[in-house]
């Protein structure tokens, strides 16, 4: 009986390892890598007129002059909650995820090397954050063990993309660009292997892994009607990781406290998980109907159908290796934004985003309580003698997320988020 329960818990552990690592476009994806575009909902694929073009559309680097530098930070405060029945009772209760706050840095530089050639460097964090649930839940005044802890307790993902780009002006109306992405990824997991519904019986697991990967970027920007209408297409390739990590089992802080009957199986060792992050293709339009007004529209396609299964390997103990179907779907994101210059050096911005969630109802769980997102943005800036500062705020919500009957945990999930961005920039005409 205990052995069967252990294997079930181990399969859940493997799911959490890969799901946490595969932070995706809607769930833990981060598109806010510069406060100016953030205020316009990121709808700048057809505009790309700042050094952040390295992320949004590298072809836009060739439309800029001189030297451009910008550095910024995005503060993210996500929330998640679960409403469901307490196992073995008819009591429904709410469970709030542990609050975690994040400060995500970004840096962009551009330089016009020649009349027709420009270069850029962008450093950003497009996938990351942390999901953590409490150990116990207050049920009618009684502290009760969180029954979803066997699926997830806490998991964190970190990625850093280093992305140099080169852009070329082919014609006064046609620009192309592209580059390479060098990516460092790391994942850590802390969770119990549950032997019963009592926390005192849990065996704690700490798992960590990391890997390097390489991808690429490309873009085209066409000034269909100069100073009136642009169209753009941008591509950010997926990257493939093989996370190789160390797994350590303890009970009450020591491996010696693990029950004797489990020590032969719950041994420290290696774990590996393959992960393919998706390609992102963005189609954009930039319109400039009157001099102080800029309008942007972008349609993104994220190829999450590449995540069709989850395979976990335990090189030191192959009998524990597992493979499960996931069948994620391709998703879209629609972005609409605008900027109006109240004065030549004082822009204000607004935007809206619809962002699909990729997990089908059968795979939605507390490790990634994700659904379709609705996001609203507002921002502004100020420019003075080559210097500029931009600020932005973004609010998102998912509404109710209801998994299917075959999902690992029944109930209803809710997610919201508050984001605030600030960017400092400088442009020098040389």
Protein Blocks (a to p, Z undefined) as FASTA:
>chain_A
ZZmmmmmmmmmmmmmmmmmmmccfklmgcfbfbfklmmnoopamlnopafklmmmommlm
mmpgcjdddddddddddddddddddehiabdcdddddddddddddddddddfbfkbccdd
ddddfbgcjddddfbdceehiacddfklmmombdcdddddddddddddfbfkbccddddd
dddddddddddddfbfbfklpccdddddddddddddddddddfbghkbccdddddddddd
dddddddddeehiaklpcfklmmmmccddddddddddddddddddddfbfklccdddddd
ddfklmmbccdddfklmmlpccddfkiacdddddddddddfbfklccdddddddddfbdf
klgcfklccdddddddddddddeehiacddddddddebjadddfkbmbgcdddddddddd
ddddddddZZ
